[in-house]
Amino acid sequence: MAKNLQKDKSANAPLETLKPTVEPKPELSQKKQPSYWIRLAVFLVPLIVSEIMFLAVGRIWNAVIFPIAWIGFFYFQMKRGGWNVFKP
C-alpha cells in the first residue's frame, strides 16, 4: 500500500495545505484590563488580612516572611504574564 501512495502523485499534499489555518481571536488580544483599584485590591487585601491573622496569633516570624514571599510571587507572575498590578 505504501508503494501505491508513492506512485500516486495526487497523494502528496502541497505545503500550503499543511500549514495551520488557525487565526487568533481578536477578543482575546483586546481583552479589557480590570481597573486600577481592583488590581491593587487583589494584591493588598490578602496581604493585609494575612498579616492581621499572623500578628493576632503571635506568629511574628510568619508575619515577616509572608510579605516577602507574597511580593516575590506577584513579581514573578507579572514578569511571566506581562500583567503589571501597579500600572494605572
Backbone torsions as a table, in degrees:
resi	resn	phi	psi	omega
1	MET	NA	-37.0	178.9
2	ALA	-63.8	-34.2	179.2
3	LYS	-67.7	-35.0	178.5
4	ASN	-65.9	-38.3	179.1
5	LEU	-68.7	-35.8	179.5
6	GLN	-69.4	-34.6	179.9
7	LYS	-74.3	-32.1	-177.0
8	ASP	-80.2	113.6	-178.4
9	LYS	-69.1	-26.7	-177.7
10	SER	-75.3	-12.2	-179.8
11	ALA	-75.7	-22.0	178.8
12	ASN	-82.8	120.5	179.6
13	ALA	-84.2	141.2	175.8
14	PRO	-64.7	156.0	-177.3
15	LEU	-62.9	-28.6	-178.6
16	GLU	-63.1	-33.0	-178.6
17	THR	-79.7	-14.7	-179.7
18	LEU	-84.6	-15.6	-179.8
19	LYS	-73.2	141.7	178.4
20	PRO	-67.8	142.9	-177.8
21	THR	-110.1	26.6	-179.6
22	VAL	-80.4	126.2	178.0
23	GLU	-104.1	141.0	179.8
24	PRO	-66.6	142.8	178.8
25	LYS	-79.5	129.0	-176.4
26	PRO	-66.3	-29.3	-177.8
27	GLU	-70.4	-21.8	177.9
28	LEU	-76.7	-38.8	-179.2
29	SER	-79.9	-23.4	-179.1
30	GLN	-101.4	24.6	-176.0
31	LYS	-64.3	134.4	-177.9
32	LYS	-74.8	132.2	178.1
33	GLN	-77.5	146.6	175.8
34	PRO	-65.0	159.3	-177.4
35	SER	-66.0	164.7	-177.5
36	TYR	-58.5	-43.2	-175.5
37	TRP	-69.7	-32.8	177.0
38	ILE	-68.7	-42.5	179.1
39	ARG	-65.2	-39.8	178.3
40	LEU	-66.6	-38.5	179.0
41	ALA	-67.0	-37.5	178.1
42	VAL	-61.9	-31.7	179.5
43	PHE	-82.8	-45.2	-170.1
44	LEU	-87.6	-37.0	-174.3
45	VAL	-60.9	-50.5	177.9
46	PRO	-63.1	-33.6	178.3
47	LEU	-65.0	-46.1	-179.3
48	ILE	-67.0	-43.4	-179.7
49	VAL	-63.1	-42.5	179.9
50	SER	-66.8	-37.7	177.1
51	GLU	-63.5	-42.0	178.0
52	ILE	-62.2	-43.4	179.8
53	MET	-65.2	-44.1	179.9
54	PHE	-63.2	-43.5	-178.6
55	LEU	-71.4	-31.4	-180.0
56	ALA	-65.8	-32.2	-179.3
57	VAL	-101.0	5.2	174.9
58	GLY	81.0	22.9	178.7
59	ARG	-93.0	74.8	-174.9
60	ILE	-64.6	-43.5	-179.0
61	TRP	-59.7	-42.4	178.5
62	ASN	-67.3	-34.0	178.4
63	ALA	-67.6	-24.2	177.8
64	VAL	-85.6	-43.0	-174.7
65	ILE	-75.5	-37.2	-174.1
66	PHE	-59.9	-45.0	178.4
67	PRO	-60.8	-33.2	178.0
68	ILE	-65.3	-45.6	179.0
69	ALA	-66.7	-38.1	-178.9
70	TRP	-65.0	-46.3	179.8
71	ILE	-66.4	-40.4	177.1
72	GLY	-62.7	-41.2	178.0
73	PHE	-59.9	-49.0	-179.7
74	PHE	-66.9	-35.2	178.3
75	TYR	-60.6	-48.2	-178.8
76	PHE	-70.6	-31.4	175.6
77	GLN	-67.3	-41.8	178.2
78	MET	-65.5	-42.5	-178.8
79	LYS	-65.5	-39.1	-178.4
80	ARG	-73.5	-40.5	-174.2
81	GLY	-99.7	-8.3	-179.4
82	GLY	73.0	24.6	-178.0
83	TRP	-112.7	112.0	-177.9
84	ASN	-95.2	116.5	-176.7
85	VAL	-63.9	-39.9	-174.0
86	PHE	-91.3	2.9	-179.5
87	LYS	-76.3	120.9	-179.4
88	PRO	-74.0	NA	NA
